[in-house]
Amino acid sequence: MAKILDFIYRDEGEIILLDPLTKPAKRWMKENLIIDGYQKTPEGIAIDRRIFEDILEGITGAGFIIENMDRV
């Protein structure tokens, strides 16, 4: 059985672009992250790389599947 990918992210140097792909992932972001307007992208949000590891731990700890698109 194929796993459903919930999030993808891309390393853009100073920032990480995080895109939720499923409704539960979008809900998790809304409930768990404080997102300022300037962080929004058409697909998701831009995150300072210094805090991304904490967000990644929260995402995986909640049982979501996330993939780094730089490694695909």
CORUR-V219503 format. One record per residue. N is the residue number from 1. OMEGA is omega as a letter, one per 30 degrees, with the letter a starting at -180 (NA if undefined). Layout:
n=(N | N)
omega=(OMEGA | OMEGA)
This chain:
n=(1 | 2 | 3 | 4 | 5 | 6 | 7 | 8 | 9 | 10 | 11 | 12 | 13 | 14 | 15 | 16 | 17 | 18 | 19 | 20 | 21 | 22 | 23 | 24 | 25 | 26 | 27 | 28 | 29 | 30 | 31 | 32 | 33 | 34 | 35 | 36 | 37 | 38 | 39 | 40 | 41 | 42 | 43 | 44 | 45 | 46 | 47 | 48 | 49 | 50 | 51 | 52 | 53 | 54 | 55 | 56 | 57 | 58 | 59 | 60 | 61 | 62 | 63 | 64 | 65 | 66 | 67 | 68 | 69 | 70 | 71 | 72)
omega=(a | l | l | l | a | a | l | l | l | l | a | l | a | a | l | l | a | a | l | a | a | l | l | l | l | l | l | l | a | a | a | a | l | a | l | a | a | a | a | l | l | a | a | a | l | a | l | a | a | a | a | a | l | l | l | l | l | l | a | l | l | l | l | l | a | a | l | a | l | a | a | NA)
